[in-house]
Amino acid sequence: MSPKTYTLVELAAFVRRVFALNLPEAVWVQAEIAQASISRGHCWLTLVEKGEESDQISAQLEAVCWATSLHKIRADHGTKLVREVLQEGMSVRLRVRADFHQRYGLKLIVEDLDATYTLGKLEQEKQRILVKLQEEGLLDLNARQPLSVTPQRLAVISSETAAGWADFQEQLRDNAYGYRFSLRLFSAAMQGVQTGPEVSRRIRQINRVSETFDAIVIIRGGGGRMDLAAFDDEDLAREIAGSQLPVIVGIGHETDESIADRVANTSLKTPTATAVFLIQRMMQAEVRLLQLGRGIGRAAGLQLLGHTQSLEEMEVRINVQARTALERESVRLDQANTALKRLADQNLRQAKQQLDQYAKLLAVLNPETTLARGFSILSQDGKLITSVGEIRPGPLQARLRDGDVELNK
């Protein structure tokens, strides 16, 4: 006897009765949202479960939250929170009812969600990553990158259409102190599963030209805790921690602190607060510069005063020394003058005595005196004769006391 053969409709009806008998009421299920989309007011989900040691999918089912149920869930939990939870990559706990349609197959009908479960899962994962980063010494790594005292050249990572980016530009442009900032936008997703990879890629891109900038600024406008979940990404945290440039984060939160905040050089609450921080840092640098200028002025004044006093004291000493030297030289000059007069008189007396002696000697040696004693002077042709051998043939001239005579030889 051959086994019974069912029609497809009969088999589908049988499976439907199995589900109706075994799952008559809704149950709570844990899963991860692999895909999420809104169409005609309904929320369509692909739920998966992955292995603990890998990202391989071990189970997958389709689910839908009909518009009426979605409206009620939003009323119970808040529209914003529901939107944040029902996103790709979120771990969720949903109350579902299994429904098998003979044409469309098995589908889970979502009736409610447990938002605290998702938040708890996110917090657990966040704490796990923080502990890991702490053990690897990454939490304070970027904080050790020196932030310029005048951070004016800024590489900004944000969404080009984000209100936070517009607020940031306006705040810096219209600052009351006239400081000028050079901004270059590196556009990236600021919400959703692409945020971490895109921001990480932008950080790597900026670091390749790190000499062009003073800092990296990551900003986005306000958002709830779930909106900022992308900034708890471990890979993004590692990129921020290892950046060659200091990273300033202002991602629009007032109470919660993301992992990006923990690993950044500086963390602010909003894009506007980030702009205010940069303006204040410029102002502090200007104040320090003015204080330094005043300090230099005071130091120069004290130096000038000290040198002025030294010069005055030196002038007094020079005057005293000059007067003393003048007095000493005046005495020496008087003494020299007296000695000179005495020496002159002495030299004059000695010269007079010598002249007297020379006069007497001249008188003794005067030829006239010699001739008067009976001597004569012989000469021949104008040349004095002092020896007999000098006489030549010819007349001689003899000079006597009272005249000259010619002698013939």
SULQUI-V626679 format. One record per residue. OMEGA is omega as a letter, one per 20 degrees, with the letter a starting at -180 (999 if undefined). Layout:
OMEGA ; OMEGA
This chain:
a ; r ; a ; r ; a ; r ; a ; r ; r ; r ; r ; r ; r ; r ; a ; r ; r ; r ; a ; a ; a ; r ; a ; a ; r ; r ; r ; a ; r ; a ; r ; r ; r ; r ; r ; r ; r ; r ; r ; r ; r ; r ; a ; a ; r ; a ; a ; r ; a ; r ; a ; a ; a ; r ; r ; a ; r ; r ; a ; r ; r ; a ; r ; r ; a ; a ; a ; r ; a ; r ; r ; r ; r ; r ; a ; a ; a ; a ; a ; a ; a ; r ; a ; a ; a ; r ; r ; r ; a ; r ; a ; r ; a ; r ; a ; r ; a ; r ; r ; r ; a ; r ; a ; r ; a ; r ; r ; r ; a ; r ; a ; r ; r ; a ; a ; r ; a ; r ; r ; r ; r ; a ; r ; r ; r ; a ; r ; a ; r ; r ; a ; r ; r ; a ; a ; r ; a ; a ; a ; a ; a ; r ; r ; r ; a ; r ; a ; r ; r ; a ; a ; a ; a ; r ; a ; r ; a ; r ; a ; a ; a ; r ; r ; r ; r ; r ; a ; r ; a ; a ; a ; a ; a ; a ; a ; a ; r ; r ; a ; a ; r ; a ; r ; a ; r ; a ; r ; r ; a ; r ; r ; a ; a ; a ; a ; a ; a ; r ; r ; r ; r ; r ; r ; r ; a ; a ; r ; r ; a ; a ; a ; a ; r ; a ; r ; r ; r ; a ; r ; a ; a ; r ; r ; a ; a ; r ; a ; a ; a ; a ; r ; a ; a ; a ; r ; r ; r ; r ; r ; a ; a ; a ; r ; r ; r ; a ; r ; a ; r ; a ; r ; r ; a ; a ; a ; r ; r ; r ; r ; r ; a ; a ; a ; r ; a ; a ; r ; a ; a ; r ; r ; r ; r ; r ; r ; r ; a ; r ; r ; r ; r ; a ; r ; r ; r ; r ; r ; r ; r ; r ; r ; r ; r ; r ; r ; r ; r ; a ; r ; r ; r ; r ; r ; r ; r ; r ; r ; r ; r ; r ; r ; r ; r ; r ; r ; a ; r ; r ; r ; r ; r ; r ; r ; a ; r ; r ; a ; r ; r ; r ; r ; r ; r ; r ; r ; r ; r ; a ; r ; r ; r ; r ; r ; r ; a ; r ; r ; r ; a ; r ; r ; r ; r ; r ; r ; r ; r ; r ; r ; a ; r ; r ; r ; a ; a ; r ; a ; r ; r ; r ; a ; r ; r ; r ; r ; a ; a ; r ; r ; a ; r ; a ; a ; r ; r ; a ; r ; a ; r ; a ; r ; r ; r ; a ; r ; r ; r ; r ; a ; a ; a ; r ; a ; r ; r ; a ; r ; a ; 999
